[in-house]
Amino acid sequence: MSPPSHEALASCLACVRRALAADGMFVFDLMTRRGFRDGDHWDRFDEFRTPTLFPAPGVVSALHDAGWARVWMASIDDLRTPVTDPEQFDRICFVAVGT
């Protein structure tokens, strides 16, 4: 099985957008590149799933393309305040609002 592509991400986000009310809100988190790394090496961990890195700007663009009117990145501790550099965090939340 091949890893998820940008097209698969875009398709997933479009499905979520269609499923929510016009003014609905969608919040989810993804690991950043920093979250995959520890110093100068990659941490190995065993899981049933395969982690895939989608660069944050591409996720924001895919959310806009899917029809979300307002999109921002935030830390999990403060979803209201936009984050400009997601790589300062191990995980970043994406907040998307329909209208």
N, CA, C and O of each residue as an XYZ file, in Angstrom:
396
protein
N       0.838     -1.176      0.000
C       0.000      0.000      0.000
C       0.884      1.241      0.000
O       1.811      1.346      0.803
N       0.601      2.175     -0.894
C       1.413      3.381     -0.980
C       0.979      4.384      0.082
O      -0.170      4.368      0.525
N       1.900      5.259      0.489
C       1.548      6.261      1.510
C       0.523      7.244      0.965
O       0.435      7.442     -0.247
N      -0.249      7.859      1.848
C      -1.244      8.844      1.410
C      -0.589      9.983      0.639
O       0.520     10.410      0.962
N      -1.275     10.461     -0.366
C      -0.772     11.544     -1.198
C      -1.484     12.847     -0.846
O      -2.445     12.868     -0.078
N      -0.984     13.928     -1.430
C      -1.658     15.217     -1.244
C      -3.082     15.140     -1.790
O      -3.997     15.749     -1.234
N      -3.270     14.394     -2.876
C      -4.605     14.232     -3.453
C      -5.532     13.516     -2.484
O      -6.708     13.868     -2.382
N      -5.021     12.516     -1.770
C      -5.832     11.801     -0.781
C      -6.217     12.731      0.369
O      -7.349     12.691      0.852
N      -5.274     13.566      0.805
C      -5.564     14.540      1.859
C      -6.638     15.509      1.385
O      -7.596     15.778      2.111
N      -6.487     16.033      0.174
C      -7.463     16.980     -0.365
C      -8.844     16.337     -0.462
O      -9.846     16.980     -0.149
N      -8.907     15.101     -0.883
C     -10.186     14.390     -0.987
C     -10.838     14.215      0.381
O     -12.046     14.401      0.529
N     -10.037     13.859      1.372
C     -10.546     13.690      2.739
C     -11.108     15.008      3.271
O     -12.200     15.031      3.839
N     -10.374     16.095      3.090
C     -10.819     17.401      3.589
C     -12.088     17.863      2.872
O     -12.960     18.475      3.489
N     -12.193     17.575      1.582
C     -13.404     17.937      0.845
C     -14.607     17.140      1.356
O     -15.710     17.679      1.441
N     -14.409     15.870      1.695
C     -15.500     15.045      2.251
C     -15.975     15.601      3.586
O     -17.177     15.670      3.842
N     -15.037     15.994      4.433
C     -15.405     16.571      5.729
C     -16.170     17.861      5.513
O     -17.174     18.104      6.184
N     -15.714     18.691      4.587
C     -16.379     19.971      4.332
C     -17.830     19.756      3.895
O     -18.734     20.456      4.353
N     -18.041     18.786      3.010
C     -19.400     18.506      2.536
C     -20.285     17.958      3.653
O     -21.501     18.145      3.619
N     -19.701     17.291      4.632
C     -20.475     16.659      5.704
C     -20.911     17.645      6.790
O     -21.852     17.365      7.533
N     -20.245     18.784      6.890
C     -20.555     19.748      7.943
C     -21.490     20.849      7.454
O     -21.596     21.113      6.256
N     -22.159     21.478      8.402
C     -23.012     22.630      8.093
C     -22.155     23.742      7.496
O     -20.942     23.785      7.703
N     -22.796     24.636      6.759
C     -22.076     25.725      6.090
C     -21.216     26.530      7.060
O     -20.126     26.976      6.700
N     -21.701     26.719      8.288
C     -20.935     27.491      9.277
C     -20.195     26.590     10.258
O     -19.759     27.045     11.315
N     -20.051     25.314      9.909
C     -19.396     24.349     10.799
C     -17.918     24.613     10.994
O     -17.285     25.323     10.213
N     -17.375     24.021     12.063
C     -15.957     24.145     12.390
C     -15.344     22.756     12.430
O     -15.955     21.813     12.933
N     -14.135     22.633     11.898
C     -13.397     21.379     11.854
C     -12.035     21.634     12.482
O     -11.312     22.530     12.048
N     -11.681     20.860     13.496
C     -10.394     21.000     14.176
C      -9.725     19.635     14.202
O     -10.345     18.644     14.587
N      -8.457     19.581     13.793
C      -7.701     18.335     13.828
C      -6.225     18.667     14.032
O      -5.803     19.806     13.830
N      -5.453     17.676     14.429
C      -4.036     17.924     14.630
C      -3.210     16.966     13.792
O      -3.649     15.871     13.442
N      -1.998     17.411     13.480
C      -1.016     16.613     12.754
C       0.343     16.822     13.400
O       0.621     17.879     13.966
N       1.177     15.810     13.309
C       2.551     15.975     13.760
C       3.285     16.868     12.772
O       3.032     16.804     11.569
N       4.186     17.696     13.267
C       5.047     18.506     12.413
C       6.330     17.713     12.152
O       6.534     16.633     12.707
N       7.173     18.261     11.310
C       8.475     17.627     11.065
C       9.227     17.482     12.392
O       9.878     16.466     12.638
N       9.130     18.500     13.235
C       9.788     18.453     14.545
C       9.257     17.283     15.383
O      10.013     16.647     16.118
N       7.959     17.007     15.269
C       7.363     15.912     16.018
C       7.868     14.546     15.607
O       7.823     13.600     16.393
N       8.350     14.436     14.375
C       8.910     13.180     13.887
C      10.369     13.012     14.286
O      10.913     11.910     14.210
N      10.999     14.093     14.706
C      12.451     14.050     14.960
C      12.771     14.225     16.427
O      11.986     14.762     17.209
N      13.949     13.753     16.768
C      14.516     13.964     18.092
C      15.994     14.276     17.881
O      16.802     13.368     17.686
N      16.344     15.553     17.920
C      17.727     15.916     17.643
C      18.040     15.704     16.175
O      17.344     16.222     15.301
N      19.094     14.938     15.907
C      19.521     14.701     14.532
C      19.099     13.347     13.991
O      19.573     12.938     12.931
N      18.228     12.648     14.687
C      17.807     11.338     14.180
C      16.292     11.200     14.282
O      15.625     11.923     15.022
N      15.782     10.262     13.527
C      14.351      9.973     13.561
C      14.102      8.955     14.644
O      14.848      7.985     14.774
N      13.062      9.164     15.422
C      12.682      8.185     16.438
C      11.895      7.063     15.785
O      11.007      7.312     14.969
N      12.213      5.858     16.133
C      11.443      4.728     15.648
C      10.393      4.362     16.688
O      10.666      4.326     17.887
N       9.217      4.097     16.211
C       8.166      3.616     17.094
C       7.304      2.670     16.283
O       7.130      2.855     15.079
N       6.765      1.660     16.939
C       5.945      0.665     16.265
C       4.475      0.984     16.466
O       3.998      1.120     17.593
N       3.774      1.100     15.360
C       2.341      1.339     15.378
C       1.728      0.599     14.206
O       2.422      0.176     13.282
N       0.441      0.454     14.263
C      -0.281     -0.189     13.180
C      -0.435      0.742     11.986
O      -0.579      0.282     10.854
N      -0.405      2.031     12.227
C      -0.575      3.004     11.155
C       0.776      3.498     10.653
O       1.798      3.311     11.313
N       0.774      4.122      9.498
C       1.990      4.685      8.928
C       1.892      6.199      8.982
O       1.058      6.778      8.284
N       2.723      6.866      9.795
C       2.673      8.325      9.855
C       3.105      8.938      8.525
O       4.060      8.476      7.901
N       2.411      9.958      8.107
C       2.718     10.656      6.869
C       2.853     12.133      7.184
O       2.007     12.713      7.865
N       3.908     12.732      6.691
C       4.135     14.158      6.914
C       3.552     14.955      5.756
O       3.968     14.795      4.609
N       2.595     15.805      6.061
C       2.074     16.769      5.101
C       2.543     18.139      5.564
O       2.184     18.556      6.665
N       3.330     18.855      4.768
C       3.781     20.184      5.179
C       2.587     21.094      5.481
O       1.599     21.103      4.746
N       2.689     21.849      6.558
C       1.594     22.695      7.028
C       1.041     23.633      5.955
O      -0.179     23.749      5.846
N       1.876     24.310      5.155
C       1.301     25.203      4.135
C       0.424     24.444      3.134
O      -0.579     24.980      2.662
N       0.790     23.211      2.809
C      -0.016     22.411      1.901
C      -1.349     22.025      2.504
O      -2.354     21.958      1.797
N      -1.370     21.768      3.815
C      -2.624     21.432      4.500
C      -3.542     22.652      4.514
O      -4.738     22.533      4.249
N      -2.989     23.819      4.821
C      -3.780     25.058      4.821
C      -4.354     25.307      3.428
O      -5.529     25.647      3.290
N      -3.538     25.140      2.410
C      -3.995     25.328      1.030
C      -5.103     24.334      0.674
O      -6.089     24.709      0.038
N      -4.948     23.076      1.077
C      -5.961     22.050      0.796
C      -7.275     22.360      1.502
O      -8.348     22.114      0.950
N      -7.200     22.899      2.716
C      -8.417     23.286      3.428
C      -9.148     24.408      2.696
O     -10.369     24.368      2.547
N      -8.393     25.411      2.239
C      -9.016     26.502      1.470
C      -9.615     25.954      0.174
O     -10.730     26.319     -0.199
N      -8.881     25.085     -0.506
C      -9.378     24.504     -1.763
C     -10.652     23.693     -1.546
O     -11.488     23.596     -2.444
N     -10.801     23.110     -0.354
C     -11.984     22.305     -0.038
C     -13.189     23.168      0.323
O     -14.288     22.647      0.515
N     -12.994     24.477      0.416
C     -14.120     25.368      0.657
C     -14.204     25.980      2.036
O     -15.191     26.647      2.347
N     -13.205     25.778      2.873
C     -13.219     26.391      4.197
C     -12.868     27.863      4.046
O     -11.856     28.197      3.430
N     -13.690     28.746      4.599
C     -13.496     30.193      4.443
C     -12.345     30.718      5.299
O     -11.550     31.534      4.832
N     -12.250     30.261      6.539
C     -11.194     30.724      7.450
C     -10.423     29.518      7.955
O     -11.007     28.542      8.425
N      -9.107     29.597      7.853
C      -8.229     28.494      8.272
C      -7.042     29.087      9.012
O      -6.469     30.086      8.577
N      -6.668     28.463     10.143
C      -5.447     28.867     10.825
C      -4.856     27.672     11.557
O      -5.532     26.680     11.830
N      -3.575     27.801     11.863
C      -2.861     26.806     12.655
C      -2.766     27.323     14.075
O      -2.633     28.527     14.292
N      -2.833     26.422     15.044
C      -2.785     26.821     16.453
C      -2.132     25.712     17.267
O      -2.032     24.568     16.824
N      -1.693     26.075     18.457
C      -1.185     25.051     19.375
C      -2.378     24.374     20.036
O      -3.462     24.951     20.123
N      -2.173     23.174     20.490
C      -3.262     22.434     21.123
C      -3.723     23.115     22.411
O      -4.849     22.901     22.861
N      -2.854     23.933     23.002
C      -3.185     24.628     24.246
C      -3.992     25.909     24.032
O      -4.587     26.429     24.976
N      -4.018     26.419     22.799
C      -4.706     27.677     22.524
C      -5.178     27.682     21.076
O      -4.471     28.166     20.192
N      -6.363     27.148     20.833
C      -6.882     27.036     19.465
C      -7.311     28.372     18.870
O      -7.521     28.470     17.661
N      -7.441     29.387     19.693
C      -7.915     30.693     19.206
C      -6.805     31.557     18.635
O      -7.073     32.458     17.839
N      -5.561     31.300     19.026
C      -4.450     32.141     18.610
C      -3.672     31.481     17.474
O      -3.106     30.404     17.660
N      -3.635     32.116     16.299
C      -2.898     31.535     15.177
C      -1.403     31.413     15.470
O      -0.815     32.246     16.160
N      -0.819     30.366     14.934
C       0.621     30.102     15.034
C       1.225     30.343     13.663
O       0.717     29.830     12.666
N       2.306     31.119     13.597
C       2.929     31.401     12.302
C       4.016     30.405     11.940
O       4.274     30.187     10.756
N       4.662     29.795     12.929
C       5.723     28.823     12.667
C       5.355     27.491     13.310
O       5.687     27.260     14.472
N       4.675     26.609     12.577
C       4.237     25.345     13.165
C       5.385     24.444     13.596
O       5.198     23.573     14.445
N       6.568     24.637     13.025
C       7.706     23.772     13.353
C       8.281     24.056     14.745
O       9.249     23.412     15.152
N       7.706     24.998     15.469
C       8.098     25.216     16.862
C       7.409     24.214     17.776
O       7.709     24.157     18.968
N       6.494     23.428     17.232
C       5.695     22.480     18.005
C       5.870     21.073     17.445
O       6.179     20.897     16.266
N       5.670     20.075     18.304
C       5.688     18.687     17.851
C       4.408     18.330     17.106
O       4.430     17.544     16.159
N       3.297     18.911     17.538
C       1.984     18.720     16.915
C       1.358     20.083     16.732
O       1.539     20.978     17.558
N       0.628     20.235     15.656
C      -0.036     21.500     15.390
C      -1.504     21.219     15.069
O      -1.829     20.230     14.412
N      -2.367     22.085     15.534
C      -3.798     21.950     15.221
C      -4.140     22.837     14.050
O      -3.588     23.926     13.889
N      -5.050     22.362     13.242
C      -5.598     23.143     12.147
C      -7.044     23.425     12.491
O      -7.785     22.513     12.858
N      -7.450     24.664     12.378
C      -8.818     25.076     12.659
C      -9.385     25.615     11.351
O      -8.808     26.513     10.738
N     -10.517     25.062     10.931
C     -11.150     25.487      9.686
C     -12.609     25.806      9.970
O     -13.322     25.009     10.579
N     -13.047     26.975      9.525
C     -14.418     27.430      9.743
C     -15.047     27.663      8.388
O     -14.438     28.253      7.495
N     -16.297     27.185      8.243
C     -16.970     27.234      6.954
C     -17.267     28.624      6.432
O     -17.015     28.905      5.260
N     -17.793     29.497      7.267
C     -18.151     30.835      6.792
C     -17.602     31.888      7.727
O     -17.798     33.081      7.497
